[in-house]
Amino acid sequence: MVTAEKANVYSAWFSTLRNEEKEMEAKRFIGIDLHRDCFTACVRLENGREYLKKWKLEDMPKFADKLRPADQVAVEMTGNTRLFHDQVAPLVDRVVAVNPTQFKVITHSVKKTDPNDARLLALYLAKDLLPEVRMKNKAQAQIASLTQTRDTMVKLRTALKNKVNNICSAYGVNLNRESLASEKGLRAVGQMPFDPLVDLELKIIVGQIRSLNQSIAELEQTIGKESQKLEGHKNLTSIKGIGKLSGGILLSIIGDIGDFADEGKLAAYFGIVPRVSNSNETEHSGRITKRGTKLGRTTLIQCALIAQRYSPYLKTYYEKMKARRGAGKAIVALARKFLGIIYRTLKNKWVFEDFPNFVLAEEATA
């Protein structure tokens, strides 16, 4: 026979159990201000209460043990965000990597402290107002890093070539624009009679250009080879105008095509949609936003210009836009049109047998 006292004990126990279950299911919004060796976490409850704690990065396992499946976590994109993301993501409902250049609330804050930054991330996460950065898979991220390194080296090489041109021009020697693109041209610069100090400077610069040429070639070979393992590479490179290298660059930027609901979302991600300003009944469209990666836009435009040489459809479109709006706007419009083709190719897993005439291979139509 169950006494009243035992019944009260059981009732209290079941009540505690239900409260614990509700607490485990309740959402918590966690803002993380991440540094190289530590991070500050702000846990914000749905009722607005907040709890702050500073952790050493080496204590990540202890922090992870305190996470719940219903938790949502926000962390700014930094050098070690992927390390943090990969350890936390399997344990929580959602991890939001925040774009710091777009989240001005923190960068322009008059109270720039770690606890305050963590609080702001938790608050805006709860309101779903954070500018999110897409976290790509490991292979995509590694190839993206390679392409960025290559881009940096190409820009450095260009700066050094310009320096050589400026030095030669100061001494009345005008080099051809492409003369430094070959080993023959570099040797010719080394054989020119200049003052000893100028000879030394040119020798060092030319040596750096040679080293960069070798490193860039190695990076391009690796990007072209490794990017073939990415999903969609065969589809993309079947488009006339996209090669192994440019295909790898575009895929490393796009990531999972399923992340984009339509081609307009992809165009916005590449920053080739116009800025729109609305005020009352007035709407104004300006220049393109140029959000996203400049390397992606540059590669896209280069591929689009090559593709229009072969595709009558793209050629006609480009010439029509050029006659109406000028060459600059026509190039942007062509890139936007070409990106739409890229989107549908990846989305539908098309492989072109004859891209200029939009003929698909049999495996793509099966």
Disulfide bonds with the S-S distance in Angstrom:
none
